[in-house]
C-alpha cells in the first residue's frame, strides 16, 4: 500500500490566523491567573473550530464558493443582500482592523524579547513588520504565502513545544483541567479563549483559500484531513502556551500583562533560551496573523463586490488588504496599549461568534446551492451544539458585564 503525506494548506492558514498575539496573550493570562483550570475551554474551542472550519472547507473545495459569495447567492432579495453585506463588512473590517493592531503589536513584543535589554523603539519594530507584511500581500502569490505561513506555524509550534517541555508542567493538574468548570472571575477569560480560537473571519478565509488550493470535488477528503491536522496542531499550541504559563506563574504573585512578560519571567529559572523561544513564538504568531487578517478581509470584499475582470479583482484585494494593514499600523503609532486592544478584540470576538456561526449553518443547509456538499444530520447536530454553547457563553458574558449575572 502506497503511503503519502497529507497535503497541508488552507487549514494551516487558519491555524496561522488564530494562533496570533491574542491567543498567546489570552492563554498566558489564563494560565497565570487560573492555572490549568481552563484547559477544557481550549479543547472545546479546538473541536468546535474543526467542526465549523470543516464546513468552510467543504464550501470552498466542494461547492467552489466563498462564504461571502454563498451568502449573497442564498437570497434573491436585493434589500436583504445589502443588509447581509453591510453586516459582514462592518463586522470583519472593523474587527480585523482592531485585530491587526494587536497582531503587529504582538509581533513587536516578540521581537523586543529577542533583544538583550535594548530593543529599538516599538514603533520602528511595528513599521518593519508592516513593510514586510505589505510586500508579501502585494507581491506574494497564494502558494508562496501558504508556504511562508505553514513554515511560521511549524516554527512557533516548535518554540512553544520546547518551552513547555522545559518547564515540566503538572500532568495531574492538566488532566483535572479537562473537567469543565469556570473559576471565580474566569468567565471573560473563558470567552476570550474560545473567541481567540473560533475566529469568525477564519470561516471566510478558509472557504476562499480552499477554493484556490483544491481544484476539484475529488479533493474534499484532502481538504478535510488538512483541516483536522492543522487546526488540531493549532489547538495543541494554545494548550502548550497555557500550561507553560500555569507551570511558571500561577500562584507566584508575578504581575503579567502580556506574553513578553512570560518570556522575561522564564529567564531566571530556565536561562536565556526560554526567553528567546517565547519571543520567537510570539513574533511568529504576530507575523502570521498580520498577514492573514488583511487576507481574510480582502477575500470577503472581493466576494461581496464581484468582478469579472481579474485585474480589477486583484486590485480590490490588494487595496483592501493594505487598508487593514495601514489602520492597524496607525493604531500602534498612536500608542494604544496592545494588551487592552488584544483582550477587548478577543472578548468581542467570542460574543459575535454565534452570529457568524448561524450564518454558516444556514448556508450549509442550502441543498439547492450546495448539492451533495450540504450539511449532513451529524454536521448539523454538531454545529448546532457549538452554536448553542457559544451563544450561551456570549449571553452570560453580556449579562455579567451589565451586572445581571453574579
C-alpha positions as CSV (number, residue, x, y, z in Angstrom):
1,X,0.0,0.0,0.0
2,X,1.4,3.4,-1.0
3,X,1.7,5.9,1.8
4,X,1.7,9.6,1.1
5,X,1.9,12.5,3.5
6,X,-1.3,14.6,3.9
7,X,-1.4,17.8,1.9
8,X,-1.3,20.8,4.2
9,X,-2.6,24.1,3.1
10,X,-5.7,26.2,3.9
11,X,-6.1,24.6,7.3
12,X,-2.6,25.8,8.2
13,X,-3.6,29.3,7.2
14,X,-6.5,29.1,9.7
15,X,-4.1,27.9,12.4
16,X,-1.7,30.7,11.5
17,X,-4.6,33.2,11.8
18,X,-5.9,32.1,15.2
19,X,-2.5,31.5,16.8
20,X,-1.9,35.2,16.9
21,X,-0.9,37.5,19.8
22,X,-4.5,37.4,21.0
23,X,-4.2,33.6,21.5
24,X,-0.8,33.9,23.1
25,X,-1.9,36.7,25.4
26,X,-5.2,35.1,26.4
27,X,-3.6,31.7,27.0
28,X,-0.8,33.3,29.0
29,X,-3.2,35.2,31.2
30,X,-5.4,32.2,31.6
31,X,-2.5,30.0,32.8
32,X,-1.0,32.7,35.0
33,X,-4.4,33.6,36.7
34,X,-6.2,30.3,36.8
35,X,-3.6,27.6,36.4
36,X,-4.7,24.6,34.4
37,X,-8.4,25.1,35.2
38,X,-9.3,26.4,31.7
39,X,-7.6,23.8,29.5
40,X,-11.1,22.3,28.8
41,X,-12.1,25.6,27.2
42,X,-9.2,25.2,24.6
43,X,-10.1,21.6,24.0
44,X,-13.7,22.5,23.3
45,X,-12.7,25.5,21.2
46,X,-10.4,23.3,19.1
47,X,-13.1,20.7,18.5
48,X,-15.7,23.4,17.7
49,X,-13.2,25.1,15.3
50,X,-12.7,21.9,13.5
51,X,-16.5,21.4,13.1
52,X,-17.1,24.9,11.7
53,X,-13.9,25.1,9.6
54,X,-14.7,21.7,8.1
55,X,-18.0,23.2,6.8
56,X,-16.0,26.2,5.3
57,X,-13.5,23.8,3.7
58,X,-16.4,21.8,2.1
59,X,-18.0,25.0,0.9
60,X,-14.8,26.2,-0.8
61,X,-13.4,22.9,-2.1
62,X,-16.7,21.2,-2.9
63,X,-19.1,23.8,-4.0
64,X,-16.3,26.2,-5.2
65,X,-17.8,29.1,-3.2
66,X,-16.5,31.6,-0.7
67,X,-18.7,32.1,2.4
68,X,-19.4,35.8,1.4
69,X,-20.3,34.7,-2.1
70,X,-22.6,31.9,-0.8
71,X,-24.3,34.4,1.5
72,X,-25.1,36.6,-1.5
73,X,-26.4,33.7,-3.5
74,X,-28.6,32.5,-0.7
75,X,-31.2,35.2,-1.3
76,X,-32.6,37.0,-4.3
77,X,-33.9,39.9,-2.3
78,X,-31.8,43.0,-3.1
79,X,-32.5,44.7,0.2
80,X,-31.6,41.6,2.2
81,X,-28.4,41.3,0.2
82,X,-27.4,44.8,1.1
83,X,-28.2,44.2,4.8
84,X,-26.1,40.9,4.8
85,X,-23.2,42.5,3.0
86,X,-23.2,45.6,5.3
87,X,-23.3,43.4,8.5
88,X,-20.5,41.2,7.3
89,X,-18.3,44.0,6.0
90,X,-18.8,46.1,9.2
91,X,-18.0,43.1,11.5
92,X,-15.0,41.9,9.6
93,X,-13.5,45.2,8.5
94,X,-13.8,46.9,12.0
95,X,-12.9,43.7,13.8
96,X,-9.9,42.9,11.7
97,X,-8.6,46.4,11.8
98,X,-8.5,46.1,15.6
99,X,-7.0,42.6,15.4
100,X,-4.4,43.9,13.0
101,X,-3.2,46.5,15.6
102,X,-2.9,43.7,18.1
103,X,-1.2,41.4,15.6
104,X,1.5,44.0,14.8
105,X,1.9,45.0,18.5
106,X,2.2,41.3,19.5
107,X,4.8,40.7,16.8
108,X,6.8,43.7,18.0
109,X,6.6,42.4,21.7
110,X,8.1,39.2,20.5
111,X,10.9,41.0,18.7
112,X,11.6,43.1,21.9
113,X,12.1,39.9,23.9
114,X,14.8,38.9,21.4
115,X,16.9,42.0,22.1
116,X,19.1,41.8,25.2
117,X,17.7,44.7,27.2
118,X,18.0,47.4,24.5
119,X,15.3,46.9,21.9
120,X,14.6,49.6,19.3
121,X,11.6,51.8,19.6
122,X,8.4,49.7,19.3
123,X,7.1,51.9,16.5
124,X,10.2,51.0,14.5
125,X,9.5,47.3,15.0
126,X,5.9,47.7,14.1
127,X,6.8,49.6,10.9
128,X,9.3,46.9,9.9
129,X,6.6,44.3,10.4
130,X,4.2,46.4,8.4
131,X,6.6,46.8,5.4
132,X,7.4,43.0,5.4
133,X,3.7,42.1,5.5
134,X,2.8,44.6,2.8
135,X,5.4,43.2,0.5
136,X,4.1,39.7,0.9
137,X,0.5,40.8,0.4
138,X,1.4,42.9,-2.7
139,X,3.8,40.6,-4.5
140,X,3.3,37.1,-2.9
141,X,1.1,34.6,-4.8
142,X,-1.2,32.4,-2.9
143,X,1.1,29.3,-2.9
144,X,4.0,31.5,-1.7
145,X,2.0,32.9,1.1
146,X,0.8,29.5,2.1
147,X,4.3,28.1,2.3
148,X,5.6,31.0,4.3
149,X,2.6,30.7,6.8
150,X,3.0,26.9,7.1
151,X,6.7,27.4,7.9
152,X,5.9,30.0,10.5
153,X,3.2,27.8,12.1
154,X,5.8,25.0,12.4
155,X,8.4,27.4,13.9
156,X,6.0,28.7,16.6
157,X,4.8,25.2,17.3
158,X,8.4,24.0,17.9
159,X,9.2,27.1,20.0
160,X,6.2,26.6,22.4
161,X,6.6,22.8,22.5
162,X,10.3,23.0,23.6
163,X,9.4,25.7,26.2
164,X,6.5,23.6,27.6
165,X,8.9,20.6,27.9
166,X,11.5,22.7,29.7
167,X,9.1,23.9,32.4
168,X,7.8,20.4,33.2
169,X,4.0,21.1,33.8
170,X,2.0,19.1,36.3
171,X,0.3,16.4,34.2
172,X,-2.2,15.5,37.0
173,X,-3.4,19.1,37.1
174,X,-3.6,19.1,33.3
175,X,-6.0,16.1,33.4
176,X,-8.0,17.9,36.1
177,X,-8.2,20.9,33.8
178,X,-10.0,18.8,31.2
179,X,-13.1,18.8,33.5
180,X,-15.3,21.8,32.5
181,X,-15.6,24.5,35.2
182,X,-15.3,28.2,35.3
183,X,-13.3,29.6,38.3
184,X,-14.3,32.8,40.1
185,X,-13.8,35.8,37.8
186,X,-12.9,33.5,35.0
187,X,-15.9,33.9,32.7
188,X,-14.4,36.6,30.4
189,X,-11.2,34.7,30.2
190,X,-13.1,31.6,29.1
191,X,-14.9,33.6,26.4
192,X,-11.7,35.1,25.3
193,X,-10.0,31.6,25.0
194,X,-12.9,30.4,22.9
195,X,-13.2,33.6,20.9
196,X,-9.5,33.6,20.1
197,X,-9.7,30.1,18.7
198,X,-13.0,30.0,16.9
199,X,-12.4,33.2,14.9
200,X,-15.3,34.3,12.6
201,X,-13.1,35.8,9.9
202,X,-11.4,32.4,9.6
203,X,-14.6,30.9,8.3
204,X,-14.4,33.3,5.3
205,X,-10.6,32.8,4.9
206,X,-10.8,29.0,4.9
207,X,-13.6,28.8,2.2
208,X,-11.8,31.2,-0.1
209,X,-8.4,29.5,0.4
210,X,-9.9,26.1,-0.1
211,X,-11.4,27.1,-3.3
212,X,-8.0,28.3,-4.5
213,X,-6.0,25.4,-3.2
214,X,-8.2,22.4,-4.1
215,X,-9.1,22.1,-7.7
216,X,-12.0,19.5,-7.8
217,X,-14.5,17.8,-5.6
218,X,-12.2,14.8,-5.5
219,X,-10.0,16.9,-3.2
220,X,-12.7,17.1,-0.5
221,X,-11.1,14.4,1.7
222,X,-7.7,16.0,1.4
223,X,-9.3,19.3,2.4
224,X,-10.9,17.7,5.5
225,X,-7.7,15.9,6.5
226,X,-5.8,19.2,6.2
227,X,-8.4,20.8,8.5
228,X,-8.2,18.1,11.2
229,X,-4.4,18.1,11.3
230,X,-3.7,21.8,11.0
231,X,-6.4,23.0,13.5
232,X,-5.6,20.2,15.9
233,X,-2.0,21.3,15.9
234,X,-3.1,24.9,16.5
235,X,-5.2,23.8,19.5
236,X,-2.2,21.9,20.9
237,X,0.0,25.0,20.6
238,X,-2.6,27.0,22.6
239,X,-2.7,24.4,25.3
240,X,1.2,24.4,25.4
241,X,1.2,28.1,26.0
242,X,-1.4,27.9,28.8
243,X,0.4,25.0,30.5
244,X,3.7,26.9,30.3
245,X,2.2,30.0,32.0
246,X,0.4,27.8,34.6
247,X,3.6,25.9,35.5
248,X,5.7,29.0,35.9
249,X,3.4,31.9,37.0
250,X,0.2,30.6,38.7
251,X,0.2,31.5,42.3
252,X,3.6,33.3,42.1
253,X,2.1,36.7,42.5
254,X,4.0,37.9,39.5
255,X,2.4,40.8,37.6
256,X,1.8,39.9,33.9
257,X,0.3,41.9,31.1
258,X,1.4,40.1,28.0
259,X,3.4,37.1,26.7
260,X,6.6,39.1,26.7
261,X,6.3,39.2,30.5
262,X,6.2,35.4,30.4
263,X,9.4,35.3,28.3
264,X,11.2,37.5,30.9
265,X,9.9,35.5,33.8
266,X,11.3,32.3,32.4
267,X,14.8,33.6,32.0
268,X,16.0,33.4,35.7
269,X,15.0,29.8,36.1
270,X,15.4,28.4,32.6
271,X,18.0,30.6,31.1
272,X,18.0,32.9,28.0
273,X,17.0,30.1,25.7
274,X,13.5,30.0,27.2
275,X,13.1,33.8,26.8
276,X,14.2,33.6,23.2
277,X,11.9,30.6,22.4
278,X,8.8,32.6,23.7
279,X,10.0,35.7,21.8
280,X,10.3,33.7,18.6
281,X,6.9,32.1,19.1
282,X,5.2,35.5,19.8
283,X,7.0,37.1,16.8
284,X,5.8,34.3,14.5
285,X,2.3,34.5,15.9
286,X,2.2,38.2,15.3
287,X,3.6,38.0,11.7
288,X,1.3,35.2,10.6
289,X,-1.8,37.0,11.9
290,X,-0.7,40.3,10.5
291,X,-0.8,38.6,7.0
292,X,-4.0,36.5,7.4
293,X,-6.3,39.2,8.9
294,X,-5.9,41.5,5.8
295,X,-6.2,38.5,3.5
296,X,-9.5,37.4,5.1
297,X,-11.0,40.9,4.8
298,X,-9.8,41.2,1.2
299,X,-11.3,37.9,0.3
300,X,-14.7,38.9,1.7
301,X,-14.7,42.3,-0.1
302,X,-13.9,40.7,-3.4
303,X,-16.7,38.1,-2.9
304,X,-19.3,40.7,-1.9
305,X,-18.1,43.1,-4.6
306,X,-17.8,40.5,-7.5
307,X,-15.7,41.5,-10.5
308,X,-15.5,39.6,-13.8
309,X,-12.3,41.4,-14.6
310,X,-9.5,39.5,-12.9
311,X,-7.2,42.6,-12.9
312,X,-9.8,44.7,-11.1
313,X,-10.4,41.8,-8.6
314,X,-6.7,41.7,-7.7
315,X,-6.7,45.5,-7.3
316,X,-9.6,45.4,-4.9
317,X,-8.0,42.6,-3.0
318,X,-4.7,44.4,-2.6
319,X,-6.2,47.8,-1.7
320,X,-8.4,46.2,1.0
321,X,-5.6,44.1,2.5
322,X,-3.3,47.1,2.6
323,X,-6.0,49.3,4.1
324,X,-6.5,46.9,7.1
325,X,-2.7,46.7,7.5
326,X,-2.4,50.5,7.4
327,X,-5.2,51.0,10.0
328,X,-3.5,48.5,12.4
329,X,-0.2,50.4,11.9
330,X,-1.8,53.8,12.6
331,X,-3.4,52.5,15.9
332,X,0.0,51.3,17.0
333,X,1.8,54.5,16.1
334,X,-0.8,56.5,18.1
335,X,0.3,54.5,21.2
336,X,-2.8,52.4,22.0
337,X,-1.8,49.8,24.7
338,X,-1.6,46.4,22.9
339,X,-2.8,44.3,25.9
340,X,-6.0,46.3,26.2
341,X,-6.6,46.2,22.4
342,X,-6.0,42.5,22.1
343,X,-8.2,41.4,25.0
344,X,-11.1,43.7,24.1
345,X,-11.0,42.4,20.5
346,X,-10.8,38.8,21.6
347,X,-13.7,39.1,24.1
348,X,-15.9,40.9,21.5
349,X,-15.0,38.1,19.1
350,X,-16.4,35.5,21.5
351,X,-19.6,37.4,21.8
352,X,-20.1,37.9,18.0
353,X,-19.2,34.4,17.0
354,X,-22.7,32.9,17.4
355,X,-24.0,35.2,14.7
356,X,-21.4,34.2,12.1
357,X,-21.8,30.5,13.0
358,X,-25.5,30.8,12.5
359,X,-24.9,32.3,9.0
360,X,-22.6,29.3,8.2
361,X,-25.1,26.7,9.4
362,X,-27.8,28.4,7.3
363,X,-25.7,28.4,4.2
364,X,-24.5,24.8,4.6
365,X,-28.2,23.6,4.6
366,X,-29.0,25.2,1.2
367,X,-29.1,22.0,-0.8
368,X,-30.2,23.9,-3.9
369,X,-26.9,25.8,-3.6
370,X,-24.5,23.1,-2.3
371,X,-26.0,19.9,-3.5
372,X,-24.1,16.9,-2.1
373,X,-21.8,19.2,-0.1
374,X,-24.6,20.5,2.1
375,X,-24.5,19.5,5.8
376,X,-25.4,16.0,6.9
377,X,-27.6,15.5,10.0
378,X,-24.5,14.8,12.1
379,X,-22.8,18.0,10.9
380,X,-26.0,20.0,11.7
381,X,-26.2,18.5,15.2
382,X,-22.5,19.2,16.0
383,X,-22.7,22.7,14.5
384,X,-25.9,23.5,16.4
385,X,-24.3,22.3,19.7
386,X,-21.3,24.6,19.1
387,X,-23.7,27.4,18.2
388,X,-25.8,27.0,21.4
389,X,-22.7,26.7,23.7
390,X,-21.1,29.8,22.2
391,X,-24.4,31.7,22.3
392,X,-24.9,30.8,26.0
393,X,-21.4,31.9,26.9
394,X,-21.8,35.1,24.9
395,X,-25.2,36.0,26.6
396,X,-23.8,35.1,30.0
397,X,-20.8,37.4,29.4
398,X,-23.1,40.3,28.4
399,X,-25.3,39.7,31.4
400,X,-22.2,39.7,33.7
401,X,-20.9,42.9,32.1
402,X,-24.1,44.6,33.0
403,X,-24.3,43.1,36.5
404,X,-27.3,40.9,35.6
405,X,-25.4,37.7,36.5
406,X,-23.4,37.1,39.7
